Amino acid sequence: MSELDTTSGELAQCLGAELVGDPGVRVRGVEALEHAGPEHLTFIRDGKNAAGWATSRAGAAVVTRGVETPERDGGAILYVDDADRALITLLEQATPAHSLPAEGVHPSATVDPSATLGAGVRLGPGVWVGPGASVGDAAVLHAGVWVGANAKIGAGSDLRAGVVVEDRCELGRAVIIHPNTVIGADGFGYRPSDDGKSVVKIPHAGWVEIGDAVEIGSCTTIDRGKFGPTLIGAGTKIDNQVQIGHNCRIGRCCIICGTTGIAGSVEIGDGATLGGGVRIRDNVKIGPGATLAGGSGVSGDMPGGATWFGTPARDASTAQRDMLAGVGLAGALRDIRKRLKQLERETT
């Protein structure tokens, strides 16, 4: 972090922390405990990582209050109520501002005469805004963004380089979409032809609606509905390389981690969390507040508030018991094979 240049004492004041140790430690960056150097600040959230402070070269550490750290010569410890929240505060102040295109419309951008642009918009090089589209106040469209006919981009939204928003799709306010993501491509729908010699494409006449304050990672694809919208609820956060099929309905404030694949017409309740690489078959319903562990494969409805993992995914306690039983069975089979070989040798 090139913009971070402070002391441990100044950081303690900024974070409202209790400082133990040298207030004059110079801090010019943030680093993980095992990689930190004398001018780095590190973070210790729990006792699991606290022991590493004794051998770390870090100049200072932000530590969750109540976590015991070993004694060490030099350095400074900043005790806070929650080290993770303190890290967010620090990163908000220290992270360099994201570069923006100049206010207005770049000379190489193309805006259809029937499109509407709000006050203070920023359209970068090569942006395309189609017929009847609207771009809200203070929205930012970086280089190469493509906005289709009659699409709507909400005020304060930030679309990074190469984002595509297809015809008639709608984005709420303060939406962030990272590079090369596609909103509103056709859903994957085909059927055999009457003569059985080819496949026939099923048209997708719907669109995508994305709520306020949604953030979507790079190279993610959200397909338009076959009829009606694919919906992404306000406040939901979606990682890189996620596929969301046609007519899905994703609730508010959900977390969907990278490489997750969600087939068509899946419903996910508010506040659900999907770990990386989750796979969900079509027409499944995931209840509010549910948690799916990374790599799980879901083939049936999941109740709200539950925690599942495995393939097929099932209740965590059941999946863990079955996994341990399988490990025990495998060990028993190895012992049996070993004993059989021993008996064969003795017989011979």
Secondary structure by P-SEA (a helix, b strand, c coil): cccccccaaaaaaaaccccccccccccccccccccccccbbbbbcccccccccccccccccccccccccccccbbbbbbcccaaaaaaaaaaaccccccccccccccccccccccccccbbbbccbbbbcccbbbccbbbbccbbbbcccbbbccbbbbccbbbbcccbbbccbbbbccccccccccbbbbbcccccbbbbbbbcbbbbbccbbbbbcbbbbbbbcccccccccbbbbbcbbbbccbbbbbcbbbbbccbbbccbbbbccbbbbccbbbbccbbbbccbbbbccbbbbcccccccbbbbccccccaaaaaaaaaaaaaaaaaaaaaaaaaaaaaaaac
